[in-house]
Amino acid sequence: MFLFCFQIMFTACELGVFDLLLESKELLSSAVIAERLGTSHIGLQRLLEACVGLKLLRMERKDNEGLFGNTDLANLCLAKSSPRTQYNFMKFLSDIVYPGSQYLIDAIREGKNQIQSVYAIASNDPFEYVYSTEERLQRFSSAMGDAWSLHGQELLSAFDLSCFQVVCDVGGGNGALAKEYISLYPKATVTIFDLPKVVEGAKKKSVSSEECRISFQGGDFFKDPVPEADLYILARTLHDWDDDTCEQLLTKIYKACKPGGGVLVLETVINEDRTGPFVGQIYSMMIMLFCDGKERTQSEFNALLNAAGFKEIQSKKGNNYGAILGRK
Ligand SMILES: C[S@@+](CC[C@H](N)C(=O)[O-])C[C@H]1O[C@@H](n2cnc3c(N)ncnc32)[C@H](O)[C@@H]1O
């Protein structure tokens, strides 16, 4: 049921239902929506009604006809044209994660990722397939970036970070979080450090040249030096790796960090008693398909940060993610 609910939402999103209704100044009938989107009426009417059931659309009856409009949720993040759209992430779920979930049973039986089956590749590199063509790379980077238009400001303001002016977003992808950072902290500059292919893609697409407070450095964070900074951000990067690998990366960052500097980890944080949150448990299952990492509890993050040398660890919980700040 859950999977099908998602597919109903994604189908309406992909067809442009929410964009049409966002632009429309009035409620529209199913016949008008079907005509404007070039779909069958019979199919679209059923889709719209299911979206009403899922509370993605609202319906009013007039002259014995249903008229449809967006809910606030649809306006906020389901229209592709919304600044906070989650379309790219949903597309990634639909195209990659859900088809791949057929191998979840193997992941559980074997206790290891299934990327070779999911992507039909020989390599065990979790990023090889998603970066194997320019189109896949842009899709993955945009999918990751969607979260920060919704949650970025909340997490970056969890602590007053204004004392950190030189920031490095390690594994910063397309720069979506960096954009939120510079808008919140007007004196800060952010360097996005990510694999060379990702950085090239981000330069082309995601960050416009006038955002001169964002710069890029391509490299491999396991092999190359990380840029000098007061604050290192690790957003949804540790969750890709096992504990030993995280410790190796955090130790490298600790050594590069200026005294008085810090590290900000943004991740879903699992409750200490492991009863939730639901979203973290789901992400942890997804991760199991694609890499050797996991979502972690606060104590697990504390242990990793302490082992690398970071002290004075503070944490704040947001809606989907937590913010954890450690100091050198
Ligand atoms: C799950 S994504 C998170 C992206 C971004 N921080 C976010 O939260 O949207 C992990 C990021 O780590 C980057 N990454 C993976 N391995 C890397 C490596 N060896 N060196 C540098 N970056 C790497 C990936 O390219 C990707 O952008």
The ligand as an ORCA input file, in Angstrom:
! r2SCAN-3c Opt
* xyz 0 1
  C      24.696     10.922      0.163
  S      25.549     12.142     -0.721
  C      25.233     13.597      0.265
  C      25.431     14.861     -0.523
  C      25.186     16.156      0.269
  N      26.100     16.302      1.379
  C      23.751     16.206      0.744
  O      23.497     16.030      1.934
  O      22.880     16.438     -0.104
  C      27.261     11.810     -0.346
  C      28.230     12.734     -1.049
  O      29.569     12.303     -0.766
  C      30.326     12.415     -1.966
  N      31.466     11.487     -1.929
  C      31.415     10.137     -1.888
  N      32.654      9.619     -1.871
  C      33.509     10.670     -1.904
  C      34.929     10.774     -1.892
  N      35.701      9.681     -1.845
  N      35.475     12.008     -1.922
  C      34.687     13.121     -1.977
  N      33.330     13.080     -1.973
  C      32.751     11.866     -1.944
  C      29.336     12.035     -3.032
  O      29.747     12.439     -4.315
  C      28.072     12.736     -2.555
  O      27.983     14.046     -3.036
*
